[in-house]
Amino acid sequence: MKIIHTADWHLGNTFHGHDRETEQRHFLGWLVDAIRLHAPDALIVSGDVFDTSNPTAGAEALYYEFLSTAAETLPGLQIIVTAGNHDSPRRIEAPAPLLGLHHISVIGTVPRHHDGTPDVDALAVVLHHRDSGEPGCVCWTMPFLRAMDCPEGTTQHEALGWYYEQFLRAMRRNDLRRLPCIATGHFYTANAEVCANEHSERLVVGGQDRVNVNVLSDAFSYIALGHIHKAQCVSNRPAAYYAGSALPMSFSEKHYKHGVNLVEIDAEGATRVTRLDYEPQRTLLSIPQNGAASPDAVRYEVQKLPKRKSDDDGARWPYLEIRVVQEQPEPELLADISSLLQDKAVHFCRMTAQQHGTEDREPELTVERLKDLSPLDMAQRVYKEQYGDYLPQEMEDRFRTALEELQNEG
């Protein structure tokens, strides 16, 4: 059985004020080509389809256009989409009955029985061989767990362990128990490499949302993870992989490799994972490449940048950040640099300035950094400044719930 695993599209995301629809459309077009070339039996999207819980009409149009094109490109392709922490669980699964007619399964929340207990069996999706229609494996579809999804009194780590154990118990009593078993997940594993500088993954301060890999049972042949933007394997047994983000989400991700995983599972459950590399339409450019430079050095490097061409629409111009170190503040420096950039083939994003001798200090909370902070990040900062400790888990859960309600109402 052949599966393509992808995650963290963040459709609707803007990069320092620059619209990214062209880039996102480019990625989705590349993914359709990969589906056509490799002819998988299934496609798994492990959360964060959208950048916000209230996506724009343009972002939703991209999403549904892709689903339609992918289904038409490869008849019989099954598609599984699970919600991430950026997605509205109710909104993303609202069209599920209609999408189900086209072999597309969308899971936003953990379904419930009439008595309120989790309906674990409803999270199982049988994946079929596209050509023969025969069952090939069973996928347990776990969306991002919100506070309401966790059994009372459990941490996210404990809740995930409980759910995965319930999956395996359900599988043992299922008629398809001889099939290989895979799972999805959208969480932060303790040993994963993350973007520590700019918090683009919106992790909880202090790592309180980290989950140990021991919740991932060896009974799974593959676990398709989302949430962390750097593509990586976090466990060989089971084969647990982050597919990584479709596009870079911050300048701290400048050296990340993007793409999707091609997963091949045989009848015994043995897994082979091949990386399919994708080159984003726009790259990230820093002046200087490392550290910070003097104003004169920055001016010199800016003047060397290629000039815009009259017939160039800018689709492939890189995003640019400038890091300058000064002996003393120069109020006119930004205006000066902006003037030099007017005819350059770049998308200017930000300039950070620091005083000479402070290169190794923690950067201050500038307007640019403030824009990148989520409401939860800000709440964590305020609480720590006032009380010298991290936001308690119970208070964090209440904050998340209140924020989701406000976003859904908006």
Secondary structure by P-SEA (a helix, b strand, c coil): cbbbbbccccccccccccccaaaaaaaaaaaaaaaaaacccbbbbcccccccccccaaaaaaaaaaaaaaaaacccbbbbbbbcccccccccccaaaaaaaacbbbbccccccccccccccccbbbbcccccccccbbbbcccccccccccccccaaaaaaaaaaaaaaaaaaccccccbbbbccccccccccccccccccccccccccccccccccccccccccccccccccccccccccccccccccccccccbbbbbbbbbbcccbbbbbbbbcccccbbbbcccccccccaaaaaaaaaaccccccccccccbbbbbbbbbbcccccaaaaaaaaaaccccccccbbbbbccccccccccccaaaaaaccaaaaaaaaaaaaccccccaaaaaaaaaaaaaaaaac
